[in-house]
């Protein structure tokens, strides 16, 4: 019985160290946290699919949430879209130059962000059904 108690206690201690505790005050992983609390990456990728944007950093979709450093570049790549048109359209302020409406797998659009801020975007064709946020820090 003592062995069973010690095993249960050891498992409880290990479960407490599993990393499932709330995040630290740096907000790691949220739309403004950037995932690790460390420096923001200089490049980021977003997939443009049929009626979705998907962040390559953490897999978030509609809204895709991506973080990049000031001076960093985000590349959107059309994947699995076939002949369905999509775009990257800046919404609100601050803003960035929007893409043209494009079709075809492999199409890309790139923006380099020179100023810190939270940039919102959607698809000019599908509106809020396809949306995302770029946090530049």
PETAHU-V763760 format. One record per pair of residues at least 12 apart in sequence whose C-alpha atoms are under 10 Angstrom apart, sorted by sequence separation. I is the first residue (numbers start at 1). J is the second residue. If there is no record, write none. Layout:
BEGIN
i j
I J
I J
END
This chain:
BEGIN
i j
24 36
25 37
26 38
44 56
45 57
47 59
52 64
53 65
54 66
55 67
76 88
87 99
88 100
89 101
98 110
99 111
120 132
121 133
23 36
24 37
44 57
46 59
86 99
87 100
88 101
97 110
98 111
119 132
120 133
121 134
46 60
47 61
86 100
87 101
88 102
97 111
119 133
120 134
46 61
85 100
86 101
87 102
96 111
97 112
118 133
119 134
120 135
41 57
85 101
86 102
87 103
96 112
118 134
119 135
47 64
84 101
85 102
86 103
96 113
117 134
118 135
119 136
46 64
84 102
85 103
86 104
95 113
96 114
116 134
117 135
118 136
46 65
83 102
84 103
85 104
116 135
117 136
118 137
46 66
56 76
83 103
84 104
116 136
117 137
45 66
55 76
81 102
82 103
83 104
84 105
87 108
88 109
94 115
113 134
115 136
116 137
35 57
44 66
45 67
54 76
81 103
82 104
83 105
87 109
88 110
94 116
95 117
101 123
113 135
114 136
115 137
34 57
35 58
43 66
44 67
45 68
53 76
54 77
76 99
81 104
82 105
94 117
95 118
96 119
98 121
101 124
113 136
114 137
34 58
43 67
44 68
53 77
78 102
79 103
80 104
81 105
82 106
93 117
94 118
95 119
96 120
98 122
99 123
100 124
101 125
113 137
41 66
42 67
43 68
44 69
53 78
78 103
79 104
80 105
81 106
93 118
94 119
95 120
96 121
98 123
99 124
40 66
41 67
42 68
43 69
78 104
79 105
80 106
81 107
92 118
93 119
94 120
95 121
98 124
40 67
41 68
42 69
77 104
78 105
79 106
92 119
93 120
29 57
30 58
39 67
40 68
41 69
42 70
43 71
44 72
45 73
46 74
47 75
48 76
49 77
50 78
77 105
78 106
79 107
91 119
92 120
29 58
31 60
39 68
40 69
41 70
42 71
43 72
44 73
45 74
46 75
47 76
48 77
49 78
50 79
52 81
77 106
78 107
79 108
90 119
91 120
92 121
39 69
40 70
41 71
42 72
43 73
44 74
45 75
46 76
47 77
48 78
49 79
50 80
51 81
76 106
77 107
78 108
90 120
91 121
34 65
35 66
41 72
42 73
43 74
44 75
45 76
46 77
47 78
48 79
49 80
50 81
76 107
77 108
78 109
89 120
90 121
91 122
31 63
34 66
35 67
40 72
41 73
42 74
43 75
44 76
45 77
46 78
47 79
48 80
49 81
50 82
76 108
77 109
88 120
89 121
90 122
91 123
31 64
32 65
33 66
34 67
47 80
48 81
49 82
50 83
51 84
75 108
76 109
77 110
88 121
89 122
90 123
91 124
31 65
32 66
33 67
34 68
50 84
51 85
52 86
75 109
76 110
87 121
88 122
89 123
90 124
30 65
31 66
32 67
34 69
49 84
50 85
51 86
53 88
74 109
75 110
76 111
87 122
88 123
89 124
29 65
30 66
31 67
49 85
50 86
74 110
75 111
86 122
87 123
88 124
89 125
29 66
30 67
49 86
73 110
74 111
75 112
86 123
87 124
88 125
29 67
48 86
73 111
74 112
85 123
86 124
87 125
89 127
48 87
72 111
73 112
74 113
85 124
86 125
87 126
48 88
71 111
72 112
73 113
85 125
86 126
87 127
91 131
71 112
72 113
73 114
84 125
85 126
86 127
90 131
91 132
70 112
71 113
72 114
88 130
89 131
90 132
91 133
69 112
70 113
71 114
72 115
87 130
88 131
89 132
90 133
68 112
69 113
70 114
71 115
86 130
88 132
68 113
69 114
70 115
71 116
69 115
70 116
69 116
70 117
68 116
67 118
66 118
66 119
65 120
49 105
64 120
48 105
63 120
64 121
48 106
63 121
64 122
48 107
63 122
48 108
62 122
74 134
47 108
48 109
46 108
46 109
73 136
72 136
45 110
63 128
70 135
71 136
72 137
44 110
62 128
63 129
64 130
65 131
66 132
67 133
68 134
69 135
70 136
71 137
62 129
63 130
64 131
65 132
66 133
67 134
68 135
69 136
70 137
53 121
62 130
63 131
64 132
65 133
66 134
67 135
68 136
69 137
43 112
53 122
61 130
62 131
63 132
64 133
65 134
66 135
67 136
68 137
42 112
52 122
53 123
61 131
62 132
63 133
64 134
65 135
66 136
67 137
42 113
52 123
61 132
62 133
63 134
51 123
60 132
51 125
52 126
48 123
51 126
50 126
51 127
52 128
53 129
54 130
51 128
52 129
53 130
54 131
55 132
51 129
52 130
53 131
54 132
55 133
51 130
52 131
53 132
55 134
50 130
51 131
52 132
53 133
49 130
48 130
32 117
32 118
46 132
31 118
44 134
42 136
40 135
41 136
40 136
41 137
40 137
39 137
32 133
34 135
31 133
32 134
33 135
34 136
31 134
32 135
34 137
31 135
32 136
33 137
32 137
END
